[in-house]
């Protein structure tokens, strides 16, 4: 927090408290009224004053807990609401708030202890269900849920919908509709609103989700991650003002999490402030966040700043996972060639799914030595042979554009144009200009020479000159693909969707099978006020290129054009359907919950030649799981294993299906036959552990997870192992594997902090060693809860000097926080 703001707030609290003299009863009334009126700042002052005067009053502490619960500060609410369990009779809403706080804090061990003291058996079962859900133990959650007999409470509804969304993904649409009814009132339970908003966002209804999150923010401005939820959706919806306002809230509160820097970087990039964008993106990367979007912002900012080596360093880790139509591949290809990495550039270029309007800026980096061929050889090559030759070299798209633009051009003109492009891309502008000037002097009306002249103007930043030349070339009946590609590219960069639509339509008239032109055509329509599906359909009908039809089908699916999509899919005969077509057919009917049709699709696909490929089997399994036809899925896997006997994934998936279907003995048999055939891997031992845990053989489960961990140091295994500590005393073994994991992954932060909380009370020295690393110390500089906890346990250990260092840090971050003041008093003695 800005130090001036912090001082102002602390002064306000002091000045307010000087004249504060209320009874405990009046203080509780005022806190409740101010909270209901959403005067949260004044309510917080009342809470702090009341706690200062009535430190040990349980009613005051509960009132404080209810206030903190309302605004979303669950660490504080869990601390102050603890006395509600001692009340007789217990107040259900207060107990619910306390248990929810523990759950939100992931204090699952404390939650287990608290549940033993809850009088209401239904409330207890609800939280046992949710505790199992939060531990990813779906079978246990289902077993606990069926024991609940009450069904008209908010806590029941939350539990019900959380479990339904986890166990019945095929009914998400119906569940969301019901949730919409449950949350339409202003007094709807916040938990239901958050759940509804998150699932709306997941299902693509981002606008509705954003409005829900904004409502929660109004009622609970401190709710964990509420600003993050809002900014993420606002950025996706191009609501820059909202994103900027809530990012500023994160910055003002001194939130230095990497994702905040990513938000700042993204907003700066959108405003073309590349220097600031690069600075903030680098800060996020240096503090552990590493996502494609963040690297893209960082790398493209460096690219715009002409820091090409840095841009390559930032973007190159993305290359292996990039889709063929990702523009970052083009940027990386250019950057490789700027660094003379010709062979690597070719490999990247091979990954590309060409989009012609992008390829103008890339083309001649990848010239295939055409200009070194003898002149007579070039002259003799026919246009078709030239196309075939270039196609074989994987550099065909740009060259084909040149050939199609100028079908009457001589081999010599083609050679000159290729040379000009190559020089431009190697920044040898003078050589290119000299060649074109000489060319135009001898042939002043040459369209191919004028096209090269326009490209030189574009390359040298003379945008107006480039526009004028290209416009002059776009006469009626033009076949100039390059000029049209340029205009498409320019329209896209200016977000002039109408012009982009006009020029892409012209290019498709010349070349209806051009996938790049068709992609531009689709992008333009998607950004138009209203999509004309009939026009798009007519364009698709005119092509014979199958690569064009699949993006169209996926676009129909994305925009829920179910009728059109079904019509298009029905035109594809069974023998011509590829796996992607079958999958779309299944997904359409899944969206419409058409079980009968899905059964028919599954039946038809099972007879298809691709059905018994590995991809085909995986699609069939997907459909069978949806239909809850576990026995058929098992039979399919058995058959698959007769064809692919060495497919480890199929072998273990069969065992996993048995476990899900609660056929534990069969799962054991399958795992036994697997272990007899091949050397067991980590997943095998994990499944063995899962079975043991279900059978409450917790020691055996621990041994199995340890064996899995030895083969593959998987962080999730540590968390599974930790869950077993609720049943057996394996803290020491848990500590050992945690330390072992952290040796191999020293940059891990989340597990370090979790482990610190697991072991702080029982193994204080080792717990403090785990977090005694620069990354955690750095995080503590921006997280008062962490620095306060470190100070507490360091003081307990007897390391007073270090404890003072961290409590001073916590006090600077949150000088009015009661827990910080308490720890500080304990350490300093005043």
Secondary structure, 3 states (H helix, E strand, C coil): CCHHHHHHHHHHHHHHHHCCCCCHHHHHHHHHHHHHCCCHHHHHHHHHHHHHHCCCCHHHHHHHHHHHHHHCCHHHHHHHCHHHHHCCCCCHHHHHHHHHHHHHCCCHHHHHHHHCCCCCHHHHHHHHHHHHHHCCCHHHHHHHHCCCCCCCCHHHHHHHHHHHHHHCHHHHHHHHHHHHHHCCCCCCCHHHHHHHHHHHHHCCCHHHHHHHHHHHHHHCCCCCCHHHHHHHHHHHCCCHHHHHHHHHHHHHCCCCCHHHHHHHHHHHHHCCCHHHHHHHHHHHHHCCCCCHHHHHHHHHHHHHCCCHHHHHHHHHHHHHHCCCCCHHHHHHHHHHHHCCCHHHHHHHHHHCCCCHHHHCCCHHHHCCCHHHCCHHHHHHCCHHHHHHHHHHCCCHHHHHHHHHHCCCCCHHHHHHHHHHHHHHHCCCHHHHHHHHHHHHHHCCCCHHHHHHHHHHHHHCCCHHHHHHHHHHHCCCCCCCHHHHHHHHHHHHHCCCHHHHHHHHHHHHHHCCCCHHHHHHHHHHHHCCCCCCHHHHHHHHHCCCCHHHHHHHHHHHHHCCCHHHHHHHHHHCCHHHCCHHHHHHHHHHHHHCCCHHHHHHHHHHHHCCHHHHCHHHHHHHHHHHHHCCCHHHHHHHHHHHHHHCCCCHHHHHHHHHHHHHCCCHHHHHHHHHHHHHHCCCCHHHHHHHHHHHHHCCCHHHHHHHHHHHHHHCCCHHHHHHHHHHCCCCCCHHHHHHHHHHHHHHCCCCCHHHHHHHHHHCCCCHHHHHHHCCCHHHHHHHCCCHHHHHHHHHHHHHHCCHHHHHHHHHHHHHHCCCCHHHHHHHHHHHCC
